[in-house]
């Protein structure tokens, strides 16, 4: 995989981010999600508790017990009524966000639930634990359970435009599922371990970040794949922009962005945006606009504009490493969770 020093476009001096408020969850921020209406932000600490903050003031709206052995994932239902959490205690919990924060406990099916994610229409919640998937209704009813796979499931992602298809990653490649069907719909086999998946908004590509420091682009209709080499470390950070043109990837200090327009990224040279002095820990394209967030182990938060400015739009140094970050709905604010448990909300540039 070849690299270039900067993106194409106009240059400009980066600005600093305006801080709105700072809070704390007590330990490494393992999960961070905005409510669909942008009025609240939920953050989990790796030690288990989950705090729901008022997005405008930073006031603590809910203090949730989370998972005693550690919370691994958070997912907010599209209607904003339920917050799902998964944990190392083998449980999935559904927290009511319309009352006092009461919860319903679901058996995840293994000692460690890795992921929990709502379908795009909010009809289903899927959880991944060990080698199995479980599908739930919002009222906690178990609808379906997959058979054991050949290895532990590392990630699960719904197709963005459908609640009838999802993808899972594991050692051995990528698997597509039709929820409710006893057998996988399709397997994209590969002799390696995929860690995370990201489905392009138009459904054309599924990208995976891999243990062997590569990125795969799978064409969902055919199963054909492209593999991009040359990353310094394993790749756990992936984010598509809203038009499905750009895929941003981590896998080291540089933010590498692939242009998937036209015939796709095969044979192309990526953009590489460089500001971080240590590994990038999280990436997020804007939910509406073209801007890209990156946060690193070095405590730097950067805002980029692939295809626009050649350098960073904004740079902000924090006193701790960045663990998680996310755009608010409407892209007006940014939430950052730190490795020391601090939570900071900034105005977007």
Secondary structure, DSSP 8 states (H G I E B T S, - for coil): ----SS-SS-----B--EEEEEEE-SS-EEEEEE-TTSSEEEEEETTS-EEEEETTT--EEEEE---TT-EEEEEE-TTSSEEEEEETTSEEEEEESSSS--EEEEE-SSS-EEEEEE-TTSS-EEEEETTEEEEE-TTS-EEEE----SS---EEEE-TT-SS-EEEEEEEEEEEE-TT-SS-SEEEEEEEEEEEEEE-TTSSEEEEEETTS-EEEEETTT--EEEE---SS----EEE-TTS-EEEE-SSSSEEEEE-STT-STT---EEE---SS-EEEEEE-SSSS-EEEEETTSEEEEE-TTS-SS-SEEEE-SS-EEEEEE-TTSSEEEEEETTSEEEEEE--
